[in-house]
């Protein structure tokens, strides 16, 4: 690594990130495993879904949310549980019994935030349950309404509470809300819904307002934000990819090809 004029650590880190991203997006065996954690494996083929105009797949979404969840174990972060992208489909197709065992090792009511990525066939969205505020919010980068999804998750919480805690959930204390387009960042193309879903989760998991926007320039667009964010201390568990840049406020997280570790 060549750094000139007393380089800052963040500049060197950004250069290292760019090299790793370029290598991962380069030529190689599609089935080559580039990272593994959270009982998941991310291959070169998975990483290539981060290219422009491609849709992220389940592996990338789930791995990223695994990183967000892992980061939440650090002091100063809200406690987070993230369901798999297959959870909501299983819940709606098979009812509560089909997913009852998914929480046999976790009490979701002891978590501050529960993240539920949702695959609507050709579109990624996110639902976020806040047990502190007793709210269920729906985040859609195309501005669609999702109150029915929130109600389905509220019914799930009722059954989960009754089954696991033997406590009747007082639904009158809970509110559901589909975030309006003016309340959250919106995508400006037809392919970045997965990246927006990851970014929504990243900001929610830090209790931060969503200040990111979408850009269409090259990965250099990330550099000034990377510098600013790193100088503030910690940043997101994953640097979320390069060619799908979304400049981030607060901690930097660009769905990175270096998905296997935290900073």
C-alpha positions in Angstrom: 0.0 0.0 0.0 1.4 3.4 -1.0 0.3 6.3 1.1 1.8 9.8 0.8 2.3 12.8 3.0 1.6 11.3 6.3 -1.6 9.5 5.3 -4.4 9.1 7.8 -5.5 5.6 8.7 -8.9 6.2 7.2 -7.4 7.0 3.8 -5.4 3.8 3.8 -8.4 1.8 4.9 -10.5 3.2 2.1 -7.8 2.2 -0.4 -7.7 -1.3 1.1 -11.5 -1.5 0.8 -11.4 -0.4 -2.8 -8.8 -3.1 -3.6 -10.9 -5.8 -1.9 -14.0 -4.7 -3.6 -12.3 -4.7 -7.0 -10.9 -8.2 -6.4 -14.2 -9.6 -5.3 -16.1 -8.2 -8.3 -13.4 -9.4 -10.6 -13.0 -12.7 -12.5 -13.0 -15.9 -10.6 -14.9 -19.1 -10.0 -18.6 -18.2 -9.3 -18.8 -20.7 -6.5 -15.7 -19.5 -4.7 -16.5 -18.8 -1.1 -15.3 -15.3 -0.2 -16.6 -15.2 3.3 -18.5 -17.3 5.8 -20.1 -16.5 9.2 -23.5 -16.7 10.8 -23.9 -20.2 9.3 -23.9 -18.5 5.9 -21.5 -18.6 3.0 -21.0 -15.8 0.5 -19.7 -16.7 -2.9 -18.3 -14.6 -5.7 -21.5 -15.1 -7.5 -23.4 -13.7 -4.5 -21.1 -10.7 -4.4 -21.7 -10.0 -8.1 -25.3 -9.2 -7.2 -23.8 -6.0 -5.9 -23.0 -4.8 -9.4 -25.0 -1.9 -10.8 -28.5 -2.7 -11.9 -28.5 -6.2 -10.3 -30.8 -7.2 -7.4 -29.2 -8.4 -4.2 -29.9 -12.0 -3.3 -30.9 -13.6 0.0 -27.3 -14.5 0.9 -26.1 -10.9 0.8 -29.1 -9.5 2.6 -28.9 -12.1 5.4 -25.1 -11.8 5.7 -25.3 -8.0 6.0 -28.1 -8.2 8.7 -25.9 -10.8 10.5 -23.2 -8.2 10.6 -25.6 -5.5 11.9 -26.8 -8.0 14.6 -23.2 -8.8 15.6 -22.4 -5.2 15.9 -25.3 -4.6 18.2 -23.6 -6.7 20.9 -21.2 -3.9 21.4 -21.7 -1.4 24.2 -23.7 1.7 23.2 -25.8 0.0 20.5 -29.5 -1.1 20.8 -29.9 -4.9 21.0 -31.0 -6.3 17.7 -32.4 -9.5 16.3 -32.7 -10.0 12.6 -34.9 -12.6 11.0 -33.8 -14.4 7.9 -35.3 -13.2 4.6 -37.2 -16.4 4.5 -39.0 -15.7 7.7 -41.9 -13.6 6.5 -42.7 -15.9 3.6 -42.7 -18.9 5.9 -45.0 -17.0 8.3 -47.5 -16.0 5.7 -47.6 -19.4 4.0 -47.6 -21.6 7.1 -48.8 -19.5 10.0 -47.2 -19.1 13.4 -46.6 -22.8 13.8 -44.3 -22.8 10.8 -41.9 -20.3 12.4 -42.5 -21.1 16.1 -39.1 -22.8 16.4 -37.2 -20.0 14.8 -36.9 -18.2 18.2 -36.2 -21.2 20.4 -32.8 -19.7 21.3 -33.8 -16.1 21.6 -36.4 -14.0 23.4 -37.4 -11.4 20.8 -39.1 -9.4 23.5 -35.8 -8.8 25.2 -34.4 -7.2 22.1 -34.8 -3.5 21.4 -35.2 -3.9 17.7 -36.3 -6.8 15.5 -35.5 -6.5 11.8 -37.6 -8.4 9.2 -36.4 -8.3 5.6 -39.2 -9.0 3.2 -38.9 -10.3 -0.4 -41.9 -9.4 -2.4 -40.7 -11.5 -5.4 -39.2 -8.6 -7.4 -38.8 -6.1 -4.5 -37.0 -5.9 -1.2 -38.5 -4.1 1.8 -38.0 -4.0 5.5 -40.2 -4.1 8.6 -38.7 -3.0 11.9 -40.2 -3.8 15.3 -39.2 -1.5 18.2 -40.2 -3.2 21.5 -39.2 -0.1 23.4 -41.7 2.2 21.6 -44.1 -0.7 20.7 -44.1 0.2 17.1 -43.9 -1.7 13.8 -42.8 0.3 10.9 -42.6 -0.6 7.2 -39.8 0.8 5.0 -40.2 0.7 1.3 -37.8 2.5 -1.1 -40.5 2.7 -3.7 -43.0 4.3 -1.3 -45.5 1.5 -1.2 -47.8 1.0 1.8 -47.3 -2.0 4.0 -49.8 -1.8 6.9 -51.0 -5.3 6.2 -47.5 -6.6 6.6 -47.2 -4.8 9.9 -50.5 -6.2 11.1 -49.3 -9.7 10.2 -46.2 -9.2 12.3 -48.2 -7.8 15.2 -50.3 -10.9 15.1 -47.1 -12.9 15.1 -45.9 -11.1 18.2 -49.3 -11.9 19.9 -48.8 -15.6 19.3 -45.1 -15.5 20.2 -45.9 -13.8 23.5 -48.7 -16.2 24.3 -46.6 -19.3 23.3 -43.2 -18.4 24.8 -44.0 -16.0 27.7 -47.5 -17.1 28.5 -48.4 -13.4 28.4 -51.2 -11.8 26.4 -49.9 -9.0 24.3 -51.9 -5.8 24.7 -52.2 -4.8 21.0 -53.9 -1.5 21.9 -50.5 -0.3 23.1 -48.9 -1.0 19.7 -48.9 1.1 16.6 -48.2 0.3 13.0 -47.0 2.7 10.4 -45.9 2.6 6.7 -43.1 5.1 6.3 -44.1 7.8 3.7 -41.8 8.6 0.8 -41.0 12.0 2.4 -40.0 10.3 5.6 -37.2 8.0 4.3 -34.8 8.0 1.3 -36.2 6.6 -1.9 -34.5 4.8 -4.7 -34.3 6.5 -8.1 -34.0 3.3 -10.2 -35.5 -0.1 -10.4 -32.6 -2.2 -8.9 -31.4 -0.7 -5.6 -34.2 -1.9 -3.3 -31.9 -4.5 -1.7 -29.3 -1.9 -0.9 -31.9 0.5 0.5 -33.2 -2.4 2.7 -29.7 -2.9 4.1 -29.3 0.8 4.7 -32.6 1.2 6.4 -31.6 -1.7 8.7 -28.2 -0.2 9.4 -29.6 3.2 10.4 -32.4 1.7 12.5 -30.0 -0.5 14.3 -28.2 2.6 15.5 -31.3 4.7 16.4 -30.1 7.2 13.8 -32.1 9.4 11.4 -31.8 8.3 7.8 -29.6 10.9 6.2 -28.2 8.9 3.3 -29.0 9.6 -0.4 -28.6 7.7 -3.6 -25.9 8.7 -6.1 -25.0 7.4 -9.5 -21.3 8.2 -9.7 -18.4 5.8 -9.2 -17.1 4.5 -5.9 -15.0 7.7 -5.3 -18.3 9.3 -4.2 -17.9 7.3 -1.0 -14.5 8.7 -0.2 -15.3 12.0 1.5 -18.0 10.3 3.6 -15.7 7.5 4.5 -13.1 9.9 5.7 -15.6 12.0 7.7 -17.3 9.0 9.3 -14.1 7.1 10.2 -12.7 10.3 11.9 -15.7 10.1 14.2 -14.8 6.7 15.6 -16.7 3.5 15.0 -18.5 2.7 11.7 -20.8 0.1 10.5 -20.0 -3.6 10.6 -19.9 -4.0 6.9 -18.7 -1.5 4.3 -21.5 -2.0 1.9 -20.3 -2.3 -1.6 -18.6 -0.1 -3.9 -20.4 0.1 -7.2 -23.7 0.4 -5.4 -22.7 3.5 -3.6 -25.1 5.2 -1.3 -23.4 7.9 0.7 -24.1 7.4 4.4 -24.5 9.9 7.2 -23.2 8.8 10.6 -21.4 5.5 10.4 -20.3 4.3 7.0 -21.7 1.1 5.6 -21.6 0.3 1.9 -22.6 -3.5 1.6 -18.9 -4.4 1.2 -17.3 -7.2 -0.5 -15.3 -7.7 2.6 -18.4 -9.1 4.4 -16.6 -11.3 6.7 -15.5 -9.1 9.5 -16.3 -6.0 11.6 -14.2 -3.0 12.0 
